Amino acid sequence: MPETTAPKDAFSEKTKLMNLAMKYTNGDMERAKFMVSGQYNDVKIIKGKFDIEETGIFGLLIIFINIPNRYIMHTDAFIQTDEHVMSKASIFDSWKAFYADLTNFIRIEEANSVPSYEFKLYIANTLESHNIYSEIESDNLEHLTRILTDMINKFYQNAFVNCKLSIDNTNSLTMELADIPIHEPKNKLDKESERPDGELTEKITAIESKAEYVLNGRIIISPIKGKHISEIKVGEKIKILLTSSDTINKQVAKSLKALSEDNEILPISMRVTEKFPMEKKGYYIYGLIAKNVLVRIIEEEDVKIETDTVQKIVKSAKAEKKSSDSRTIIYIVLLIGLLFIIFFLILIIL
């Protein structure tokens, strides 16, 4: 019995992780998939250690920053007057080890520590106003150290501050699984209702788990001769464009001879393997463009799209027009030739 339930349990666990990850990827299934597998990091962590010699204050600081959405997820600090306690923690340890040391100090040394709530609030609010996201994204330690040193200096009223920092990477899912309190901005919380529900997510996960690569694409609209998405059936071929220009997308396009001389991705033919409605309106469309390469398309309107049939009709019409144009040219040449012959005969007679 355990053997039969194990794969089901593993699938349920993966679905649960996907649901959690999608909270932090704004519903992007591909990024959520990479986040679950540990291949996508959206969080930068500042680990800091500082001391103020003249007041005998020593501090540890950790800040979790969401880079894509540009907000501070969590801030924590421990401030002490005992340098010996602080020497046990190193900013060059992994962020998990550093965070564990910091939280242990707060728990064990609370009686001897300096209140840090106002300090944490000040750091978080001031960092937001400094707009330091580009410096964090580029790991500009020198500039960040200068900014934080200046902030601590002002909080402790122009005291001389010695501050050292290091930066680590992680993702929001790892933070949640580690039970780290996460502050989420209001506009992000408002979007949670837009994510697919558990049943739909499970279906999407099952479809995407069968492919090695899942790429994002978009349909090509054909308002006159196209076919409504609602009329498209599984097995039909439609024309699509890959929406990303990264290495994987370009390699796939090149293998399908859909890469121009200017390195631009051209339209690709895709066989529809799955099509089902979204929760409110629109459709999820999946299709294969190569072995183990699946394309995901999310379209909110029932628009007319280009299919291979449309493409063939257009090509046929162009071929007929070209043939017709060729015949017209031949007729004109023959007519001109006939006129020359008539003119030449008239000259002979005269």
Secondary structure, DSSP 8 states (H G I E B T S, - for coil): -HHHHHHHHHHHHHHHHHHHHHTTTTT-HHHHHHHHTT----EEEEEEEEEETTTTEEEEEEEEEETTTTEEEEEEEEEES-HHHHTT--TTS-HHHHHHHHHHHHHHSGGGSB--HHHHHHHHHHHHHHT-HHHHHTT-HHHHHHHHHHHHHHHTTS---EEEEEEEEE-HHHHHHTT------HHHHHGGGGS--HHHHHHHHHHHTT-SEEEEEEE-B-TTT-EEGGG--TT-EEEEEES--SHHHHHHHHHTT-B-TTS-B--EEEEEEEEEE-SSSSEEEEEEEETTEEEEEEESS--EE-BHHHHHHHHHHHHHHHHHHHHHHHHHHHHHHHHHHHHHHHHHH-
